[in-house]
Amino acid sequence: MHIFGTEWLNTRDYSIFSFITFGVGCYLWAIVYAIVIKDIFKYKRADSPVGAIAACYAWEFFWGLGFRKTDMGAVLQLSYFIWFFLDCMIVYSALKFGWKQSVTPLGKKYHLPSMLLIMATWFAIFYFFIVEMKQDDRIGAYSGWIVNVYMSILYCVQKIKQPTFGTNRWVAVLKFMATGLCTGVVFDTPYLFANHTLVALCFIFALFDIIYIYLVFTGPKASEVNDLPTATANA
């Protein structure tokens, strides 16, 4: 059965195990995005690193809007689109509140042009890598895990330099679980598993996500941070 010219699930090239792990991981990421958005409305801050938001948005623009489509089927393509749709709100929050992640006056002053430059850079990289040269794999895993590793490192760096950042423990745990489940398709699909760089990226992201979970659970609690005046909490 097909939808929008794409079959629901490509059962010829991918196993049921891959669909379950990757599919649950993808839609679990949508839940993570929803939690982040809820916190944006509640606390008026962006608790995702602005650099990571910029990179994710660029990736989701090309894969979520169908400039490249996953060959796993429409069920998974829909999750890519949902990421892009939800990330629009997160990008807006980063543009509006992302200056609070800066720890210096100069960083706060140039937050907006810095974030736009980072985003433009990732758009250029992914345009040539994903669309023009078609160097990515058939589901966007290679470029996707590059973004994931970049994002996981930025979460740790931001948390270390600003302990009041990222206090939501659900986000810390669920984003690790979501990407961890997505790795099922890498280890279960021969053409993906043959990419040793991709396999290495799967382990690297996990290492930094575990470090981030440790930092969040041993750092200030959300209730402690949210009781601080805004200027103090984000200084």
Secondary structure as GFF3:
##gff-version 3
##sequence-region A 1 235
A	DSSP	beta_strand	2	3	.	.	.	ID=ss1
A	DSSP	beta_strand	6	7	.	.	.	ID=ss2
A	DSSP	alpha_helix	16	43	.	.	.	ID=ss3
A	DSSP	alpha_helix	50	64	.	.	.	ID=ss4
A	DSSP	alpha_helix	74	97	.	.	.	ID=ss5
A	DSSP	three_ten_helix	98	101	.	.	.	ID=ss6
A	DSSP	alpha_helix	105	109	.	.	.	ID=ss7
A	DSSP	alpha_helix	111	126	.	.	.	ID=ss8
A	DSSP	pi_helix	127	132	.	.	.	ID=ss9
A	DSSP	alpha_helix	141	161	.	.	.	ID=ss10
A	DSSP	alpha_helix	169	188	.	.	.	ID=ss11
A	DSSP	alpha_helix	190	193	.	.	.	ID=ss12
A	DSSP	alpha_helix	196	218	.	.	.	ID=ss13
A	DSSP	alpha_helix	222	226	.	.	.	ID=ss14
A	DSSP	alpha_helix	230	233	.	.	.	ID=ss15
###
